[in-house]
Amino acid sequence: MWWVAATGGVTSYSVEAGSFPGGSDVVVADTGSTEATLTATGVAAGTYYVRVRAKNTCGISTASNEVFFTIR
């Protein structure tokens, strides 16, 4: 997964994934990186709804638009 990099001194990104729209019951994880990409391995079959937030020294942004993935 990749996204358009944010501006404003990004220090990392937070990725939220849920099993339903708007949910974050699967994972909320800081990427620990300024790279606008994430590779997830070992993901179980299912549909996931994912959002990204940019983080910097001032705080965390609002969530990006949500996308969904179906893993078969």
C-alpha positions in Angstrom: 0.0 0.0 0.0 1.3 3.5 -0.7 -0.1 7.0 -0.3 0.8 10.6 -1.2 3.3 11.9 1.3 2.0 14.6 3.6 3.7 18.0 4.0 4.7 19.8 7.2 7.6 18.0 8.7 6.1 14.5 8.9 8.0 12.3 11.4 6.0 9.1 10.8 2.6 7.8 9.8 -0.1 5.9 11.7 -2.0 3.2 9.9 -5.5 2.2 11.1 -7.2 -0.9 9.8 -10.6 -2.3 10.7 -13.0 -5.1 9.8 -15.8 -2.5 9.2 -15.9 1.0 7.7 -14.4 3.5 10.2 -13.2 0.7 12.4 -9.7 0.3 13.9 -10.3 -3.1 15.6 -7.6 -4.9 13.5 -4.6 -2.6 14.0 -3.4 0.9 14.9 0.3 1.0 14.2 2.9 3.7 13.8 5.1 3.0 10.8 8.1 4.6 12.5 9.1 6.0 9.1 8.5 9.0 6.8 8.2 6.6 3.9 4.7 6.8 2.3 4.4 3.0 1.9 3.6 0.0 3.9 3.9 -3.7 3.2 2.0 -6.1 5.4 2.7 -9.9 5.4 0.8 -12.8 6.8 -2.6 -11.0 6.6 -5.6 -13.3 7.0 -8.3 -13.5 4.4 -11.0 -10.9 4.8 -12.0 -7.3 3.9 -10.1 -4.5 5.6 -10.8 -0.8 5.8 -7.7 1.3 6.0 -6.8 4.9 6.8 -3.5 6.8 7.3 -2.7 9.7 9.5 0.5 11.8 9.4 2.3 12.6 12.6 4.8 15.4 13.5 5.9 17.2 16.5 2.6 19.2 16.6 0.5 16.1 16.8 -1.5 13.8 14.4 -3.5 14.7 11.4 -7.1 13.8 10.6 -7.5 10.5 8.9 -7.1 10.1 5.1 -9.9 8.9 2.9 -10.6 5.3 3.7 -9.8 2.5 1.2 -10.7 -1.2 1.5 -8.9 -4.3 0.5 -10.1 -7.8 0.2 -7.6 -10.6 0.8 -8.6 -14.0 -0.6 
